[in-house]
Each structure stands twice: as structure tokens, then as C-alpha cells.
Amino acid sequence: MMKKSKTGPAIRKNSPNHTGDQLVEKQMHSENNQQISVLAENISSIKKLSKSITSTLKDEENLMDDLENGFGKSDTMMNNTMSKLNTLMNSNSGNVL
């Protein structure tokens, strides 16, 4: 509804619907901001978890590399021992011990 002012142009009065629309819009913005905050917290948690998983995987990879190296060394030692035993068994000295 428009009301003409005695001193100037027409002034628009706030209708009840206009104020209600503003309240609904404010509420929607508030809810959106809350949801954005929750999402930001979730993303931060996922990022921390991802970094933790990455660190754990690197540690486990290092452990697996160490284990593989240990088995490789054991394999080499076993092959050398078997070769020496084979040489001893095939020798003509007859001295096994």
C-alpha cells in the first residue's frame, strides 16, 4: 500500500507479507550458514583422517621394505650355507664334521 507524504514522494509501508518474507529469508540464510559450518568441520575431520592414513601407510611400507630386505638376506645366507654343505659333502676328504 502506498501512502503519499505531504512533503515528498510516496512512501511504501511494509506489508506483513514483506516482513514475513524477510524473516523466512533470514532463517534460510542462518540454516545455510549452519550447514556450511558443519560441512567445513566434516571436511576438516576427513582431511585429518586422510593425513593419518597416509602416514600409517608410509610407515607400513617402510616396515614391509625392511621385512623384504631381511628375507632377502636370509635367503642369501641360506643359499651360501647350502652351497658350502654341498661342497663339503662332495669333497674327497671324507671328513664331514
C-alpha positions in Angstrom: 0.0 0.0 0.0 1.4 3.4 -1.0 0.9 6.5 1.1 1.7 9.9 -0.2 3.7 12.0 2.1 2.9 15.7 2.4 6.5 16.7 2.0 7.7 14.3 -0.7 7.1 11.3 -2.9 5.0 8.3 -2.0 6.4 6.1 0.9 5.8 2.4 0.8 4.6 0.9 4.1 5.9 -2.5 5.0 3.3 -5.1 4.4 3.1 -8.1 6.8 4.0 -10.4 3.9 7.1 -8.5 3.0 8.4 -8.7 6.6 7.5 -12.4 6.8 9.4 -13.0 3.6 12.4 -11.2 5.1 12.2 -13.4 8.2 12.0 -16.6 6.1 15.0 -15.5 4.0 17.0 -14.7 7.2 16.1 -18.1 8.6 17.2 -19.8 5.4 20.5 -17.9 5.4 21.0 -18.9 9.0 20.3 -22.5 8.3 22.6 -22.5 5.3 25.4 -21.0 7.3 25.0 -23.6 10.0 25.1 -26.4 7.4 28.2 -24.8 5.8 29.9 -24.8 9.2 29.0 -28.5 9.7 30.3 -29.3 6.3 33.6 -27.4 7.0 34.1 -29.3 10.2 33.4 -32.6 8.4 35.9 -31.7 5.7 38.5 -30.8 8.3 38.0 -34.2 10.0 38.2 -36.1 6.8 41.4 -34.2 5.9 43.0 -35.1 9.3 41.9 -38.7 8.9 43.4 -38.8 5.4 46.7 -37.4 6.6 46.8 -40.0 9.4 46.0 -42.9 6.9 48.8 -41.6 4.6 51.3 -41.5 7.5 50.3 -45.0 8.6 50.6 -46.4 5.0 54.1 -44.9 4.7 55.2 -46.4 8.0 53.8 -49.8 6.9 55.5 -49.5 3.5 58.8 -48.9 5.3 58.2 -51.9 7.6 57.4 -54.1 4.5 60.6 -52.9 2.8 62.6 -53.8 5.9 61.0 -57.2 6.1 61.7 -57.9 2.4 65.3 -56.9 2.9 65.5 -59.2 5.9 64.1 -62.2 3.9 66.5 -61.4 1.1 69.5 -61.5 3.4 68.2 -64.7 5.0 67.8 -66.3 1.5 71.3 -65.3 0.6 72.7 -66.7 3.8 70.8 -70.0 3.4 72.0 -70.4 -0.2 75.6 -69.8 0.9 75.2 -72.3 3.7 73.7 -74.9 1.4 76.5 -74.4 -1.2 79.1 -74.9 1.5 77.4 -78.0 2.7 77.1 -79.3 -0.8 80.8 -78.7 -1.3 81.7 -80.4 1.9 79.5 -83.5 1.1 81.2 -83.8 -2.3 84.7 -83.4 -1.1 87.1 -86.4 -1.1 88.4 -85.8 2.4 85.6 -87.9 3.9 85.7 -85.5 7.0 82.0 -84.5 7.3 82.3 -82.8 10.6 
